[in-house]
Amino acid sequence: MLDPQLLRHDLERVAAALARRGYHLDMEQFASLESRRKQLQTRVEELQNQRNTRSREIGKAKAAGQDIEPLKQEVANLGEALKTGRDQLDEVRAALDHLLLDMPNLPADDVPAGRDDDANVEISRNCEPPSLDFDARDHVELGELHAGIDFDRAARLSGARFAVLGGRIARLHRALAQFMLDLHTTRHGYREMAVPYLVGASAMQGTGQLPKFEEDAFRIDDDPPRYLIPTAEVPLTNLVAGEIVAAAELPLKFVAHTPCFRREAGSHGKDTRGMIRQHQFDKVELVQISAPEEAEECLEQLTGHAETVLQRLELPFRRMLLCAGDMGFSARKTYDLEVWLPGQQAWREISSCSHFGDFQARRMKARWRNPETGKPELVHTLNGSGLAVGRTLVALLENHQARDGSVAVPEALRPYLDDLEVLQVPG
C-alpha cells in the first residue's frame, strides 16, 4: 500500500508515476474523498471536545446544586452527533482504503518505461544459447520418451494444467528442490522454513494478492475463508506481520520449498502445452526482510543467489530488468531470470526477483526499530524464486538432452541421484 501522506502532499507526482505502470489514478475522486475525510475528522474532534467539556460541567453544576438535566441532554445530543460523525468518517476512510488497496506500487526511478515485455531490458547473460546438431525435443516429448511425465492421467484426476511425474523424472524433480534448499541454506545463509499451505485473507492482503487478484487464488470457503498459497512469499513474508524486528536481526533471510496453487484466471490460451503454466507447481522461494537503506543491495544479492542455481545446473540464462508496465502489482523493481529452452527456441522466465520497498510492510504493519531514531519504522521486503522447480526440470531436460533422448545430469546434481550421470531412455 502506498503511503497516504505521499498522495496527500504530492498527488500529481504519484499519478504520473502510476501512469508509467498503465494505472489511471482518479485524482478528482481521491481529492474529494480526502477533503471529506478532513472535514469529518475535524468535526468529530470538535464534537469529542464539546462532549468532554459538557461532561465535566455536569459534575461542577451538580456540586453547585444546579439543574443538570439540560446539560445531560446536551451531552446525549452531542454523543449522537459524534456517533453519526464517526460512522461517516469510517465510511470515507473505508473508501480511501479501497482506493489505496487497488493502487500498485510506484516504480523505482531506474525502472525503464514501457507497457509490456517488449520494453524489458537485458542486463546480462551467462552465455549464448547453445546450438544442437539435431532437432531438439521439448520436455513433453522427452517426458513421454522417459515414461516420466503424464498429462493424460493428471487430466483425468484434476483437469487441465496438471501433471503426474513418475520414476526417474519424479526423482529428478525432488533432487532439484533438495539441491536448491541445500545451496541457499549452506552457501547463501537463508533459514529454511516449513510453512502452512493455507493462509487467511489478511496474509494474502499483506503481500498484495488481495483484494485485487482474488480471481487468481484458490479459495477455501471456511469461516473465515482461507486460501491455498500462490507462492511461499505469502506465508514467509507475513512471518513479520505486526512485529517490530530488531535492527541487529536484519536482513532476515527465509527459504521454503512449497507447492504453489494458481487459477491462472487471466492467462487463458497461454502456455497450454506442458509444464510451463500449471495450476499446481513446486517452487523454492527466497524472502528477505531488510532495513530500507540495504534493500537495493539485498535485491542484487538475492538475484545473484537465484542465478547461482542456474550456473551450477549449467543452464543458459539471462537477467532482464522489467519495465514499469510488466512488473507485478506490489513490486517497485524486478529482475526476471530467463532460461533458454531449446525445445521452444525461446527464453522463458524461471525466476522473478523483486524489491517491494515498504509497500507490503505498510499492509502488514511490519517494522524495525531504527537505532538512530529509536522509533519503529517500516521494513522493506524482497523475494524471488530460487527457483521454480518444474520450470527448472523443463530447462534441464531440454538443455542437457542428447540425440537419442538421454539426458545428462549436471555434476552439481549427481550427489542427489546416487552419482547418476545420465538418464538413459528406458529400453
Buried (B, 14 or more C-beta within 10 A) or exposed (E): BBBBEEBBEEBEEBBEBBEBBEBEBEEEEBEEBBEBBEBBBEBBEBBBEBBEEBBEBBEEBEEEEEEBEEBBEBBEEBBEBBEBBBEBBEEBBEBBEEBBBEBBBBBBEEBBEBEEBEBBEEEEBBEEBEEBEEEBBBBBBBBBBBEBBBBEEBBEEEEEBBBBBBEBBBBBBBBBBBBBBEBBBEEBEBEEBEBEBBBBBBBBBBBBBBEBBBEBBBBEEEEEEBBBBBBBBBBBBBBBBEBBBEEEEBBBBBBBBBBBBBBBEEEEEEBEEBBBBBBBBBBBBBBBBBBBEBBBEBBEBBBBBBBBBBEBBBBBBBBBBBBBBBBBBBBBBBBBBBBBBBBBEEBBBBBBBBBBBBBBBBBBBBBBBEEEEEEBBBBBBBBBBBBBBBBBBBBBBBBBBBEEBBBBBBEBBBEBBEEBEEBBBEE
